[in-house]
Amino acid sequence: MSTSEQQPLGERRGKRGIFRTKSVEQSIRDTEEPEHALKKSLTALDLTVFGVGVVIGTAIFVLTGKVAKENAGPSVALAFVLAGVVCGLAALCYAEFASTVPVAGSAYTFSYASLGELPAWIIGWDLILELALGCAVVSVGWSGYIRSLLDNAGWHLPVGLQGTHNGSFGFDILAAALVLVLTAILVLGMKLSSRVTAVVVAVKVTVVLIVIIVGAFFINGANYEPFIPDSRSTTAGGDIKAPLVQLMFGFSPSNFGLMGIFSAAAVVFFAFIGFDIVATAAEETRNPQRDVPRGILGSLAICTLLYVAVSVVVTGMQKYSELSTDAPLADAFKATGHPFWAGLISFGAAVGLTTVCMILLLGQSRVFFAMSRDGLLPRIFSRVHPKYGTPYRSTILLGVVVAVLAGFTSIDVLAELVNIGTLFAFVVVALGVVILRRTRPDLPRAFRTPLVPAVPLLSVLASLWLMLNLTAETWLRFAVWMAVGFILYFVYGRQHSRVP
């Protein structure tokens, strides 16, 4: 036994402190422990379906029209391209890490290997917030669609079971039930989850393609004029609800024009959230070095193309100033006299949200599982099911917590926290790529981010710019969550870490 192995854990911990790193080799060895090893069953196609399944959600059915009307006009298509480029830069960094460190945990695991334990804890804590809130918000949106369908059929839920919204307080039974059912599916195995996701994604993408193909026949070229509307100044404002960049530099935001496109890009970024979850499934992939980069980049490319096509069609069908902000795609078809297609779009939106919830739950449970396996969270949650090979304890725990959160949550104030959490993860992963290239140039990399350090640096700058366009209120909430995370790390995580 080596001298370092004979030393007490506390002495070994003190040598490197809170910035000690966990080697890539050790991370991979941990995946081979029988009680903590996830079952490998996914392919590149499964990962691409997961990526498309979580990215194509309410945003494509709602956000497109809202941003076109309020921020960018027909040039919203350019805003989707810009947001896609920001995500693309991050995706190149994720792809290198996921192929080099094919371990559950995504940005958390990548940070542990490159930046150290405390940064890894913080990013893991951040991801738990991001994915929990994301799933809660989406499940509440799904519940709204289902209640609408029930109302149309003459069935009405009691007010107390409809959730907290419009000034009323209650428990959203439909949102909570959805989360619990999806939790059960995730416990029963990744292959079952991927099959359910594949079916629902096929329905969802078919509806999107119908919007593009059928809507193309109703385009009026005059609706594209002007493609980039003239810039209009907005009220500067000075409170915490104003964008942070405005409060820092006295920048007065504007809608439409060139700056309107950038403002819109910061908003529609929400539409791309989730592609990075593909990286959390690396440990459950048969050939992660090859298939994870394909899944990440493939799903992002497909989603960007669909978003741009839908935005071009909807702003061509109806003048941007007349678009609905609640259900723009469906209402655009109604405005052209085609209610059948409008109904089909609403159905596709409701069905599609189920996969978004499932994959957000999947990502959250894998990050929690990885942190538990490292000892930063109680190890009891890192045990896998003896039959299904899934982290059933962490999945059940988080599923119940998110179900309760979804039952009582109001979506109005939570969505931007999801944005800032994702962008923060993008920054950390990009920095990690540069650091690991310098500290471990010997590692085999099945996929290499091109033009390092230029591409990671551009990813950092682009992500930070979008973060600065979020409100100061969002930054304050994020800071509170991070402060709680620091306290938990020093009270529990640092003392129980398994990394010497």
Stockholm file with secondary structure:
# STOCKHOLM 1.0

chainA/1-500         MSTSEQQPLGERRGKRGIFRTKSVEQSIRDTEEPEHALKKSLTALDLTVFGVGVVIGTAIFVLTGKVAKENAGPSVALAFVLAGVVCGLAALCYAEFASTVPVAGSAYTFSYASLGELPAWIIGWDLILELALGCAVVSVGWSGYIRSLLDNAGWHLPVGLQGTHNGSFGFDILAAALVLVLTAILVLGMKLSSRVTAVVVAVKVTVVLIVIIVGAFFINGANYEPFIPDSRSTTAGGDIKAPLVQLMFGFSPSNFGLMGIFSAAAVVFFAFIGFDIVATAAEETRNPQRDVPRGILGSLAICTLLYVAVSVVVTGMQKYSELSTDAPLADAFKATGHPFWAGLISFGAAVGLTTVCMILLLGQSRVFFAMSRDGLLPRIFSRVHPKYGTPYRSTILLGVVVAVLAGFTSIDVLAELVNIGTLFAFVVVALGVVILRRTRPDLPRAFRTPLVPAVPLLSVLASLWLMLNLTAETWLRFAVWMAVGFILYFVYGRQHSRVP
#=GR chainA/1-500 SS CCHHHHSCHHHHHHHHGGGCCCCHHHHHHHTTCGGGCCCCCBCHHHHHHHHHHHHSSHIIIIIHHHHIIIIIGGGHHHHHHHHHHHHHHHHHHHHHHHHHSCCTTTHHHHHHHHTCHHHHHHHHHHHHHHHHHHHHHHHHHHHHHHHHHHHHTTCCCCGGGSCSBTTBCCCCHHHHHHHHHHHHHHHTCHHHHHHHHHHHHHHHHHHHHHHHHHHHTTCCGGGGSSSSCCCEECCCCCSTTSBHHHHHHCCCCEESHHHHHHHHHHHHGGGGTTGGGGGGGGGGBSSHHHHHHHHHHHHHHHHHHHHHHHHHHHHHHSCGGGCCSSSHHHHHHHHTTCHHHHHHHHHHHHHHHHHHHHHHHHHHHHHHHHHHHTTSSCGGGGCCCTTTCSCHHHHHHHHHHHHHHHHHCCGGGTHHHHHHHHHHHHHHHHHHHHHHHHHCTTSCCSSCCSSTTHHHHHHHHHHHHHHHTSBHHHHHHHHHHHHHHHHHIIIIIHHHCCCC
#=GC SS_cons         CCHHHHSCHHHHHHHHGGGCCCCHHHHHHHTTCGGGCCCCCBCHHHHHHHHHHHHSSHIIIIIHHHHIIIIIGGGHHHHHHHHHHHHHHHHHHHHHHHHHSCCTTTHHHHHHHHTCHHHHHHHHHHHHHHHHHHHHHHHHHHHHHHHHHHHHTTCCCCGGGSCSBTTBCCCCHHHHHHHHHHHHHHHTCHHHHHHHHHHHHHHHHHHHHHHHHHHHTTCCGGGGSSSSCCCEECCCCCSTTSBHHHHHHCCCCEESHHHHHHHHHHHHGGGGTTGGGGGGGGGGBSSHHHHHHHHHHHHHHHHHHHHHHHHHHHHHHSCGGGCCSSSHHHHHHHHTTCHHHHHHHHHHHHHHHHHHHHHHHHHHHHHHHHHHHTTSSCGGGGCCCTTTCSCHHHHHHHHHHHHHHHHHCCGGGTHHHHHHHHHHHHHHHHHHHHHHHHHCTTSCCSSCCSSTTHHHHHHHHHHHHHHHTSBHHHHHHHHHHHHHHHHHIIIIIHHHCCCC
//
